[in-house]
């Protein structure tokens, strides 16, 4: 990559440099059998940050999230217009390998959904099908590393052959996170990852999210404004299929620029 160096005098500007963009949406609209669900969404997702998508139920948050790894492709009658890029490449361009895309953009769902396999095989599944391990030793290393990153290894190291479904709800969700990061994605999508968990398990997952952002870009739908305020650095507010406002989380929650955002945050709508 060619680099360009220019003279720079810090005294000339006090503008904070923009964070590098990992994913970007331009003019994204979504239609379900002719009914429009999203309207002309434009959003930049900064790398190695947590971006929270907030808004009332049915406002389009999860629909937009599913656009980012083309999960909407499996919904009959769904059509996506506009442009979404990952590292500058249009993920809806003709010839894009959707399987490879979903390896780069992993997903953690609302309810923990471990495979009906052992804890070990849940984490090993992705690396196996993507040919990431040359031998069992490589696979063991990936499984252990992923479980450690997900903050679960110490709790399960003596029962890796036990069913993933034997774990508690919070442990199952961290297992699903370990499964997602085992294939080394660039981006992790999370669709209300704590909505089915108790407060203690939620706190552990939130702590994990804070650690994971050092290595991954995280985009999270949450129904909890308190959670968005705790874990995200960027927030986007959706309402009735429109992206109303986006910005730094602190600014969105303390000094929103749109009266609809303020009404939602203060509980007058939603």
Buried (B, 14 or more C-beta within 10 A) or exposed (E): EEEEEEEEEEEEEEEEEEBEBBBBBBEBBBBBEEEBBBBBBEBBBBBBBBBBBBBBEEBBBBBBBBBBBBBBEEEEEBEBEBBBBBBEEBBBEEEBEBEEBBBBBBBBBBBBBBBEBBBBBBBBBBBBEBEBBEEEEEBBEBBBBBBEBBBBBEBBEEEBEEBBBEBBEBBBBBBBBBBBBBBBBBBBBBBBBBBBBEEEBBBBBBEBBBEBBEBBBBBBBBBBBEBBBBBBBBBBBBBEBBBBBBBBBEBBBEEBEEEBBBBBBEEEEB
